[in-house]
Amino acid sequence: MPMIDLPYISNYIDTIAGGPHAAIAFTYAAHLVLHPITFYVHKVAKIRQSVVSLLSRAPETTVIIKSGNTAGIKVRPVHD
C-alpha cells in the first residue's frame, strides 16, 4: 500500500465536529519502530495539532488518548 493511501488519526480528527455529546478515544503506540524517530515525532505532533484544533472549535469535546504499553499500569482514583 502506498504511504499516501494510509489513513492517519489526525486526518480523522480533522473531520470531527465535536461538541458536548462527542467523545473520541484512540490508542497511539510506537508501532512505527522501523521508521526514524523523527517520523514518529512528526506524526505525534500532527495528532496534537488536530486535537488542539478540535478543542478550539468544540471545547466541550472529550478526548481520550491511550499510549501503547500501558496495560500493566495501575491507576489510583483521584479523590477530591
PDB file as gemmi writes it, atoms N, CA and C in Angstrom:
CRYST1    1.000    1.000    1.000  90.00  90.00  90.00 P 1                      
ATOM      1  N   MET A   1       0.847  -1.170   0.000  1.00  0.00           N  
ATOM      2  CA  MET A   1       0.000   0.000   0.000  1.00  0.00           C  
ATOM      3  C   MET A   1       0.899   1.241   0.000  1.00  0.00           C  
ATOM      4  N   PRO A   2       0.662   2.166  -0.901  1.00  0.00           N  
ATOM      5  CA  PRO A   2       1.468   3.390  -0.913  1.00  0.00           C  
ATOM      6  C   PRO A   2       1.233   4.220   0.356  1.00  0.00           C  
ATOM      7  N   MET A   3       2.282   4.873   0.844  1.00  0.00           N  
ATOM      8  CA  MET A   3       2.183   5.699   2.051  1.00  0.00           C  
ATOM      9  C   MET A   3       1.078   6.741   1.929  1.00  0.00           C  
ATOM     10  N   ILE A   4       0.869   7.267   0.750  1.00  0.00           N  
ATOM     11  CA  ILE A   4      -0.138   8.315   0.561  1.00  0.00           C  
ATOM     12  C   ILE A   4      -1.550   7.816   0.848  1.00  0.00           C  
ATOM     13  N   ASP A   5      -1.771   6.493   0.737  1.00  0.00           N  
ATOM     14  CA  ASP A   5      -3.085   5.916   0.964  1.00  0.00           C  
ATOM     15  C   ASP A   5      -3.345   5.538   2.421  1.00  0.00           C  
ATOM     16  N   LEU A   6      -2.324   5.643   3.275  1.00  0.00           N  
ATOM     17  CA  LEU A   6      -2.503   5.266   4.673  1.00  0.00           C  
ATOM     18  C   LEU A   6      -3.366   6.291   5.400  1.00  0.00           C  
ATOM     19  N   PRO A   7      -4.384   5.826   6.112  1.00  0.00           N  
ATOM     20  CA  PRO A   7      -5.203   6.769   6.887  1.00  0.00           C  
ATOM     21  C   PRO A   7      -4.472   7.136   8.180  1.00  0.00           C  
ATOM     22  N   TYR A   8      -4.482   8.395   8.525  1.00  0.00           N  
ATOM     23  CA  TYR A   8      -3.836   8.850   9.750  1.00  0.00           C  
ATOM     24  C   TYR A   8      -4.881   9.366  10.718  1.00  0.00           C  
ATOM     25  N   ILE A   9      -4.644   9.157  11.996  1.00  0.00           N  
ATOM     26  CA  ILE A   9      -5.565   9.603  13.033  1.00  0.00           C  
ATOM     27  C   ILE A   9      -5.849  11.087  12.883  1.00  0.00           C  
ATOM     28  N   SER A  10      -4.820  11.885  12.605  1.00  0.00           N  
ATOM     29  CA  SER A  10      -5.010  13.333  12.501  1.00  0.00           C  
ATOM     30  C   SER A  10      -6.006  13.690  11.396  1.00  0.00           C  
ATOM     31  N   ASN A  11      -6.019  12.934  10.292  1.00  0.00           N  
ATOM     32  CA  ASN A  11      -6.988  13.191   9.225  1.00  0.00           C  
ATOM     33  C   ASN A  11      -8.421  12.944   9.697  1.00  0.00           C  
ATOM     34  N   TYR A  12      -8.611  11.893  10.482  1.00  0.00           N  
ATOM     35  CA  TYR A  12      -9.941  11.603  11.005  1.00  0.00           C  
ATOM     36  C   TYR A  12     -10.372  12.656  12.028  1.00  0.00           C  
ATOM     37  N   ILE A  13      -9.474  13.055  12.901  1.00  0.00           N  
ATOM     38  CA  ILE A  13      -9.804  14.058  13.915  1.00  0.00           C  
ATOM     39  C   ILE A  13     -10.218  15.363  13.242  1.00  0.00           C  
ATOM     40  N   ASP A  14      -9.567  15.704  12.152  1.00  0.00           N  
ATOM     41  CA  ASP A  14      -9.893  16.942  11.439  1.00  0.00           C  
ATOM     42  C   ASP A  14     -11.316  16.951  10.890  1.00  0.00           C  
ATOM     43  N   THR A  15     -11.937  15.774  10.738  1.00  0.00           N  
ATOM     44  CA  THR A  15     -13.296  15.707  10.190  1.00  0.00           C  
ATOM     45  C   THR A  15     -14.378  15.683  11.270  1.00  0.00           C  
ATOM     46  N   ILE A  16     -13.987  15.599  12.537  1.00  0.00           N  
ATOM     47  CA  ILE A  16     -14.949  15.500  13.630  1.00  0.00           C  
ATOM     48  C   ILE A  16     -15.435  16.887  14.038  1.00  0.00           C  
ATOM     49  N   ALA A  17     -16.760  17.036  14.139  1.00  0.00           N  
ATOM     50  CA  ALA A  17     -17.333  18.323  14.542  1.00  0.00           C  
ATOM     51  C   ALA A  17     -17.155  18.554  16.036  1.00  0.00           C  
ATOM     52  N   GLY A  18     -17.261  17.514  16.836  1.00  0.00           N  
ATOM     53  CA  GLY A  18     -17.132  17.649  18.279  1.00  0.00           C  
ATOM     54  C   GLY A  18     -18.373  18.223  18.914  1.00  0.00           C  
ATOM     55  N   GLY A  19     -18.296  18.512  20.195  1.00  0.00           N  
ATOM     56  CA  GLY A  19     -19.419  19.079  20.920  1.00  0.00           C  
ATOM     57  C   GLY A  19     -19.581  18.427  22.278  1.00  0.00           C  
ATOM     58  N   PRO A  20     -20.577  18.887  23.048  1.00  0.00           N  
ATOM     59  CA  PRO A  20     -20.735  18.394  24.421  1.00  0.00           C  
ATOM     60  C   PRO A  20     -21.120  16.911  24.511  1.00  0.00           C  
ATOM     61  N   HIS A  21     -21.655  16.346  23.454  1.00  0.00           N  
ATOM     62  CA  HIS A  21     -22.056  14.937  23.472  1.00  0.00           C  
ATOM     63  C   HIS A  21     -21.126  14.083  22.607  1.00  0.00           C  
ATOM     64  N   ALA A  22     -19.964  14.617  22.298  1.00  0.00           N  
ATOM     65  CA  ALA A  22     -19.000  13.882  21.466  1.00  0.00           C  
ATOM     66  C   ALA A  22     -17.786  13.488  22.298  1.00  0.00           C  
ATOM     67  N   ALA A  23     -17.323  12.295  22.061  1.00  0.00           N  
ATOM     68  CA  ALA A  23     -16.103  11.816  22.698  1.00  0.00           C  
ATOM     69  C   ALA A  23     -15.317  11.024  21.667  1.00  0.00           C  
ATOM     70  N   ILE A  24     -14.022  11.237  21.644  1.00  0.00           N  
ATOM     71  CA  ILE A  24     -13.164  10.423  20.787  1.00  0.00           C  
ATOM     72  C   ILE A  24     -12.109   9.771  21.671  1.00  0.00           C  
ATOM     73  N   ALA A  25     -11.776   8.565  21.331  1.00  0.00           N  
ATOM     74  CA  ALA A  25     -10.760   7.830  22.079  1.00  0.00           C  
ATOM     75  C   ALA A  25      -9.932   7.040  21.085  1.00  0.00           C  
ATOM     76  N   PHE A  26      -8.637   7.041  21.298  1.00  0.00           N  
ATOM     77  CA  PHE A  26      -7.764   6.254  20.433  1.00  0.00           C  
ATOM     78  C   PHE A  26      -6.501   5.883  21.176  1.00  0.00           C  
ATOM     79  N   THR A  27      -5.864   4.839  20.699  1.00  0.00           N  
ATOM     80  CA  THR A  27      -4.577   4.395  21.219  1.00  0.00           C  
ATOM     81  C   THR A  27      -3.530   4.701  20.174  1.00  0.00           C  
ATOM     82  N   TYR A  28      -2.415   5.248  20.614  1.00  0.00           N  
ATOM     83  CA  TYR A  28      -1.330   5.509  19.676  1.00  0.00           C  
ATOM     84  C   TYR A  28      -0.053   4.936  20.260  1.00  0.00           C  
ATOM     85  N   ALA A  29       0.528   4.006  19.548  1.00  0.00           N  
ATOM     86  CA  ALA A  29       1.730   3.335  20.021  1.00  0.00           C  
ATOM     87  C   ALA A  29       2.839   3.494  18.989  1.00  0.00           C  
ATOM     88  N   ALA A  30       4.030   3.257  19.423  1.00  0.00           N  
ATOM     89  CA  ALA A  30       5.195   3.387  18.547  1.00  0.00           C  
ATOM     90  C   ALA A  30       5.343   2.141  17.683  1.00  0.00           C  
ATOM     91  N   HIS A  31       4.308   1.834  16.908  1.00  0.00           N  
ATOM     92  CA  HIS A  31       4.381   0.677  16.017  1.00  0.00           C  
ATOM     93  C   HIS A  31       5.208   1.006  14.775  1.00  0.00           C  
ATOM     94  N   LEU A  32       5.682   2.226  14.718  1.00  0.00           N  
ATOM     95  CA  LEU A  32       6.470   2.665  13.566  1.00  0.00           C  
ATOM     96  C   LEU A  32       7.970   2.524  13.855  1.00  0.00           C  
ATOM     97  N   VAL A  33       8.346   1.490  14.600  1.00  0.00           N  
ATOM     98  CA  VAL A  33       9.730   1.341  15.044  1.00  0.00           C  
ATOM     99  C   VAL A  33      10.718   1.130  13.896  1.00  0.00           C  
ATOM    100  N   LEU A  34      10.227   0.774  12.739  1.00  0.00           N  
ATOM    101  CA  LEU A  34      11.132   0.589  11.613  1.00  0.00           C  
ATOM    102  C   LEU A  34      11.460   1.910  10.924  1.00  0.00           C  
ATOM    103  N   HIS A  35      10.743   2.967  11.305  1.00  0.00           N  
ATOM    104  CA  HIS A  35      10.979   4.292  10.737  1.00  0.00           C  
ATOM    105  C   HIS A  35      11.876   5.093  11.671  1.00  0.00           C  
ATOM    106  N   PRO A  36      12.500   6.143  11.185  1.00  0.00           N  
ATOM    107  CA  PRO A  36      13.297   7.001  12.067  1.00  0.00           C  
ATOM    108  C   PRO A  36      12.409   7.651  13.130  1.00  0.00           C  
ATOM    109  N   ILE A  37      12.977   7.953  14.298  1.00  0.00           N  
ATOM    110  CA  ILE A  37      12.217   8.550  15.394  1.00  0.00           C  
ATOM    111  C   ILE A  37      11.582   9.876  14.969  1.00  0.00           C  
ATOM    112  N   THR A  38      12.202  10.583  14.055  1.00  0.00           N  
ATOM    113  CA  THR A  38      11.641  11.862  13.598  1.00  0.00           C  
ATOM    114  C   THR A  38      10.291  11.661  12.913  1.00  0.00           C  
ATOM    115  N   PHE A  39      10.093  10.520  12.271  1.00  0.00           N  
ATOM    116  CA  PHE A  39       8.806  10.201  11.638  1.00  0.00           C  
ATOM    117  C   PHE A  39       7.726  10.073  12.707  1.00  0.00           C  
ATOM    118  N   TYR A  40       8.022   9.327  13.769  1.00  0.00           N  
ATOM    119  CA  TYR A  40       7.080   9.146  14.873  1.00  0.00           C  
ATOM    120  C   TYR A  40       6.773  10.489  15.544  1.00  0.00           C  
ATOM    121  N   VAL A  41       7.792  11.284  15.817  1.00  0.00           N  
ATOM    122  CA  VAL A  41       7.607  12.593  16.447  1.00  0.00           C  
ATOM    123  C   VAL A  41       6.733  13.489  15.574  1.00  0.00           C  
ATOM    124  N   HIS A  42       6.951  13.453  14.276  1.00  0.00           N  
ATOM    125  CA  HIS A  42       6.142  14.254  13.353  1.00  0.00           C  
ATOM    126  C   HIS A  42       4.679  13.822  13.414  1.00  0.00           C  
ATOM    127  N   LYS A  43       4.426  12.522  13.440  1.00  0.00           N  
ATOM    128  CA  LYS A  43       3.047  12.022  13.488  1.00  0.00           C  
ATOM    129  C   LYS A  43       2.366  12.410  14.804  1.00  0.00           C  
ATOM    130  N   VAL A  44       3.081  12.317  15.911  1.00  0.00           N  
ATOM    131  CA  VAL A  44       2.516  12.712  17.205  1.00  0.00           C  
ATOM    132  C   VAL A  44       2.218  14.215  17.207  1.00  0.00           C  
ATOM    133  N   ALA A  45       3.095  15.015  16.624  1.00  0.00           N  
ATOM    134  CA  ALA A  45       2.869  16.462  16.545  1.00  0.00           C  
ATOM    135  C   ALA A  45       1.641  16.773  15.696  1.00  0.00           C  
ATOM    136  N   LYS A  46       1.433  16.036  14.610  1.00  0.00           N  
ATOM    137  CA  LYS A  46       0.245  16.242  13.766  1.00  0.00           C  
ATOM    138  C   LYS A  46      -1.033  15.877  14.526  1.00  0.00           C  
ATOM    139  N   ILE A  47      -0.991  14.801  15.300  1.00  0.00           N  
ATOM    140  CA  ILE A  47      -2.150  14.413  16.099  1.00  0.00           C  
ATOM    141  C   ILE A  47      -2.439  15.496  17.135  1.00  0.00           C  
ATOM    142  N   ARG A  48      -1.406  15.987  17.796  1.00  0.00           N  
ATOM    143  CA  ARG A  48      -1.586  17.061  18.777  1.00  0.00           C  
ATOM    144  C   ARG A  48      -2.216  18.287  18.123  1.00  0.00           C  
ATOM    145  N   GLN A  49      -1.719  18.663  16.974  1.00  0.00           N  
ATOM    146  CA  GLN A  49      -2.253  19.823  16.251  1.00  0.00           C  
ATOM    147  C   GLN A  49      -3.739  19.622  15.926  1.00  0.00           C  
ATOM    148  N   SER A  50      -4.112  18.428  15.510  1.00  0.00           N  
ATOM    149  CA  SER A  50      -5.512  18.131  15.191  1.00  0.00           C  
ATOM    150  C   SER A  50      -6.390  18.165  16.437  1.00  0.00           C  
ATOM    151  N   VAL A  51      -5.890  17.633  17.557  1.00  0.00           N  
ATOM    152  CA  VAL A  51      -6.652  17.643  18.806  1.00  0.00           C  
ATOM    153  C   VAL A  51      -6.824  19.082  19.304  1.00  0.00           C  
ATOM    154  N   VAL A  52      -5.763  19.882  19.247  1.00  0.00           N  
ATOM    155  CA  VAL A  52      -5.858  21.285  19.663  1.00  0.00           C  
ATOM    156  C   VAL A  52      -6.872  22.024  18.799  1.00  0.00           C  
ATOM    157  N   SER A  53      -6.857  21.770  17.507  1.00  0.00           N  
ATOM    158  CA  SER A  53      -7.805  22.396  16.597  1.00  0.00           C  
ATOM    159  C   SER A  53      -9.239  21.974  16.921  1.00  0.00           C  
ATOM    160  N   LEU A  54      -9.443  20.676  17.172  1.00  0.00           N  
ATOM    161  CA  LEU A  54     -10.767  20.170  17.541  1.00  0.00           C  
ATOM    162  C   LEU A  54     -11.258  20.842  18.816  1.00  0.00           C  
ATOM    163  N   LEU A  55     -10.398  20.924  19.826  1.00  0.00           N  
ATOM    164  CA  LEU A  55     -10.808  21.505  21.095  1.00  0.00           C  
ATOM    165  C   LEU A  55     -11.015  23.013  21.005  1.00  0.00           C  
ATOM    166  N   SER A  56     -10.387  23.667  20.043  1.00  0.00           N  
ATOM    167  CA  SER A  56     -10.627  25.098  19.903  1.00  0.00           C  
ATOM    168  C   SER A  56     -11.957  25.356  19.189  1.00  0.00           C  
ATOM    169  N   ARG A  57     -12.381  24.455  18.298  1.00  0.00           N  
ATOM    170  CA  ARG A  57     -13.672  24.658  17.632  1.00  0.00           C  
ATOM    171  C   ARG A  57     -14.823  24.059  18.433  1.00  0.00           C  
ATOM    172  N   ALA A  58     -14.542  23.103  19.311  1.00  0.00           N  
ATOM    173  CA  ALA A  58     -15.579  22.477  20.137  1.00  0.00           C  
ATOM    174  C   ALA A  58     -14.959  22.080  21.483  1.00  0.00           C  
ATOM    175  N   PRO A  59     -14.776  23.061  22.388  1.00  0.00           N  
ATOM    176  CA  PRO A  59     -14.059  22.793  23.645  1.00  0.00           C  
ATOM    177  C   PRO A  59     -14.756  21.797  24.577  1.00  0.00           C  
ATOM    178  N   GLU A  60     -16.027  21.499  24.333  1.00  0.00           N  
ATOM    179  CA  GLU A  60     -16.749  20.554  25.200  1.00  0.00           C  
ATOM    180  C   GLU A  60     -16.476  19.103  24.831  1.00  0.00           C  
ATOM    181  N   THR A  61     -15.748  18.870  23.768  1.00  0.00           N  
ATOM    182  CA  THR A  61     -15.463  17.510  23.300  1.00  0.00           C  
ATOM    183  C   THR A  61     -14.528  16.801  24.282  1.00  0.00           C  
ATOM    184  N   THR A  62     -14.826  15.547  24.560  1.00  0.00           N  
ATOM    185  CA  THR A  62     -13.957  14.735  25.392  1.00  0.00           C  
ATOM    186  C   THR A  62     -12.989  13.986  24.486  1.00  0.00           C  
ATOM    187  N   VAL A  63     -11.690  14.096  24.795  1.00  0.00           N  
ATOM    188  CA  VAL A  63     -10.660  13.403  24.020  1.00  0.00           C  
ATOM    189  C   VAL A  63      -9.875  12.520  24.977  1.00  0.00           C  
ATOM    190  N   ILE A  64      -9.807  11.231  24.671  1.00  0.00           N  
ATOM    191  CA  ILE A  64      -9.065  10.270  25.480  1.00  0.00           C  
ATOM    192  C   ILE A  64      -7.995   9.656  24.594  1.00  0.00           C  
ATOM    193  N   ILE A  65      -6.756   9.777  25.032  1.00  0.00           N  
ATOM    194  CA  ILE A  65      -5.631   9.219  24.270  1.00  0.00           C  
ATOM    195  C   ILE A  65      -4.921   8.215  25.164  1.00  0.00           C  
ATOM    196  N   LYS A  66      -4.793   7.000  24.681  1.00  0.00           N  
ATOM    197  CA  LYS A  66      -4.062   5.969  25.417  1.00  0.00           C  
ATOM    198  C   LYS A  66      -2.769   5.688  24.679  1.00  0.00           C  
ATOM    199  N   SER A  67      -1.713   5.722  25.398  1.00  0.00           N  
ATOM    200  CA  SER A  67      -0.424   5.391  24.820  1.00  0.00           C  
ATOM    201  C   SER A  67      -0.238   3.881  24.848  1.00  0.00           C  
ATOM    202  N   GLY A  68       0.589   3.395  23.971  1.00  0.00           N  
ATOM    203  CA  GLY A  68       0.879   1.970  23.964  1.00  0.00           C  
ATOM    204  C   GLY A  68       1.660   1.560  25.197  1.00  0.00           C  
ATOM    205  N   ASN A  69       1.644   0.284  25.518  1.00  0.00           N  
ATOM    206  CA  ASN A  69       2.401  -0.289  26.631  1.00  0.00           C  
ATOM    207  C   ASN A  69       1.971   0.234  27.992  1.00  0.00           C  
ATOM    208  N   THR A  70       0.684   0.517  28.162  1.00  0.00           N  
ATOM    209  CA  THR A  70       0.199   0.968  29.467  1.00  0.00           C  
ATOM    210  C   THR A  70      -0.680  -0.079  30.144  1.00  0.00           C  
ATOM    211  N   ALA A  71      -0.739  -1.273  29.591  1.00  0.00           N  
ATOM    212  CA  ALA A  71      -1.637  -2.301  30.117  1.00  0.00           C  
ATOM    213  C   ALA A  71      -1.311  -2.681  31.559  1.00  0.00           C  
ATOM    214  N   GLY A  72      -0.064  -2.654  31.951  1.00  0.00           N  
ATOM    215  CA  GLY A  72       0.323  -3.071  33.290  1.00  0.00           C  
ATOM    216  C   GLY A  72       0.299  -1.969  34.329  1.00  0.00           C  
ATOM    217  N   ILE A  73      -0.030  -0.760  33.941  1.00  0.00           N  
ATOM    218  CA  ILE A  73      -0.020   0.354  34.886  1.00  0.00           C  
ATOM    219  C   ILE A  73      -1.350   0.416  35.626  1.00  0.00           C  
ATOM    220  N   LYS A  74      -1.262   0.474  36.947  1.00  0.00           N  
ATOM    221  CA  LYS A  74      -2.466   0.607  37.771  1.00  0.00           C  
ATOM    222  C   LYS A  74      -2.646   2.080  38.105  1.00  0.00           C  
ATOM    223  N   VAL A  75      -3.836   2.582  37.858  1.00  0.00           N  
ATOM    224  CA  VAL A  75      -4.142   3.978  38.118  1.00  0.00           C  
ATOM    225  C   VAL A  75      -5.028   4.064  39.342  1.00  0.00           C  
ATOM    226  N   ARG A  76      -4.591   4.850  40.326  1.00  0.00           N  
ATOM    227  CA  ARG A  76      -5.415   5.037  41.516  1.00  0.00           C  
ATOM    228  C   ARG A  76      -6.417   6.151  41.281  1.00  0.00           C  
ATOM    229  N   PRO A  77      -7.646   5.994  41.744  1.00  0.00           N  
ATOM    230  CA  PRO A  77      -8.623   7.069  41.575  1.00  0.00           C  
ATOM    231  C   PRO A  77      -8.203   8.302  42.368  1.00  0.00           C  
ATOM    232  N   VAL A  78      -8.506   9.450  41.830  1.00  0.00           N  
ATOM    233  CA  VAL A  78      -8.200  10.704  42.496  1.00  0.00           C  
ATOM    234  C   VAL A  78      -9.436  11.129  43.266  1.00  0.00           C  
ATOM    235  N   HIS A  79      -9.254  11.421  44.535  1.00  0.00           N  
ATOM    236  CA  HIS A  79     -10.380  11.848  45.375  1.00  0.00           C  
ATOM    237  C   HIS A  79     -10.219  13.317  45.694  1.00  0.00           C  
ATOM    238  N   ASP A  80     -11.337  14.049  45.626  1.00  0.00           N  
ATOM    239  CA  ASP A  80     -11.320  15.475  45.976  1.00  0.00           C  
ATOM    240  C   ASP A  80     -11.342  15.673  47.467  1.00  0.00           C  
TER     241      ASP A  80                                                      
END                                                                             
